[in-house]
Structure formats: structure tokens, C-alpha cells
């Protein structure tokens, strides 16, 4: 296990959906900003890595378990911890707690190193991760394999300027945004996720179009993002009916 780092946050209006729950794609974004601030404090931010090694961190996979989503005005604690690394991946945990330190969301993220010029993955060295006090493991842990969808429902989207982040590619949360959107307002208003497996396969280029496809089997949805004949991302999301709020129960 490596270093832990925590930040508290009062969930603001702009991060919440129509049910007053935090928008999950934006929660993922915020978690990455928390780990980014930890990395910056250790001299290992993307700017530091780019200057020293010509590399940047990217996320390749998420595995998530959700007890419930944080709600508007709720004070939460986001904790991140580097778990282990090997030559290909660095594994990092994010844990989201309520005010009573009850675990709400548990996230395992897989990080890899990318050369932004060649867009190729680089090997992770001990020198690079030493500040995180993280152990080397030989075993390469991989997320569950997912298969291309058969006869999915499809929707096309245009890749907009503000979908692109500072690294010059589509922001990680945007893939999940596209995956959510195809399910429609009625489904999303009545359901919330309980688990998520998300895999990034190939970057979506700026400009052009993507296709977000899904299949729904009871309360499990299967997703893929494709563009220019390439598979870009895949996900499996388990859902439950939207829990009633205290006011609805009363």
C-alpha cells in the first residue's frame, strides 16, 4: 500500500442531477482532480512528468462499487491511495465517505503512462513512482474482458471542442456521459448505478463523430463507444431502482 490523501467537499448544485444526486461522470472527474493534487504535491503531476520524462498519466480502466451516490449539499470525504504498480499499470483506489465515515463509493482505477507525442504507452519505472511509497507487484491485474455488442441500440454524437481536455484527447468522463445519455431521461431518473466496469481502448480524436451503443438486460446495461470503425471504450453498468428520499417516504 502507498500514501493516502484526503479532501472534503460539500456537493454543489452544478454537480447534481434532477434527483439531487451527484452526476457520476463528474464525480469521477473530481476524484481524478483529487489524485492530481496529491501527485502535484509529490512532484509527480502530469506537468512534472512531462518536463522530466516526456510522459503523462492516463486512466485505462475503472472498477466501481456504489452503495449510494452523494447528494446535494452533503459533505463528503474523498480519499485516494496508491495500491501497487508493475511495468504496465499503477493501481489507485478512490473511496468516497459521508460525514459519518460510511463508505459510499469504492473506485479502483488503472493508470498507465503515455507518450503524448507518439500516443504510445511507456513502461513504469521505480524512480517515477518512488514518492508514492508504493510496492512493485509482478502480477498484471486486468479488468474483466468485455465482448462487442450484438444488435445494439445506437446514437451518434459530434465530438465538440469542450469535450477535449488539456492532453488533447476526449476527457475520460465524456465517454461515460455518452454511455449514460443513450439510456434516456426516463430510465436515468428512475435508476441509479450500483456497479460499473469501464474500459478505455482507443482514444477518440478531436472533431468528427462517435457512436454510443447499448443493450439493456433487465437492470444491466452493456455499452460501447466506436468511431471511424474503431472500438474506443466499453462498459457494463449494474442499476437499481432510484431509492426513495426521506421526504418521499414521509
TALIN-V600859 format. One line per field, one symbol per residue. phi: phi as a letter, one per 20 degrees, with the letter a starting at -180 (. if undefined). burial: 1 if it has 16 or more other C-alpha atoms within 10 Angstrom, else 0. A space follows every 50 residues. Layout:
phi: ???
burial: ???
This chain:
phi: .dfdbcbebefegfedefemefffgffggfgffffffffffemcffffff fecmccfcedbcccccfaegdgmfecdddcbfeabcfdcddceccddefe mefdcccddddcdcefeemdfdfedfgfdggeldeecffefcfgfddgfd leedbecefegffeefencfggffgfgfffgffngffffeccfdbbccce dbfefgmmccdecbcddldcddcbdcblmdedbcbccedcfgffffffff
burial: 01011000001000110011111111110011011101100001110111 00001111111111110111110011111111111111111111111100 00111111111111010000110100001001011100000000000000 00000000100011000001111111011101100001001111111111 00110100111111100000111111100011111111100000000000
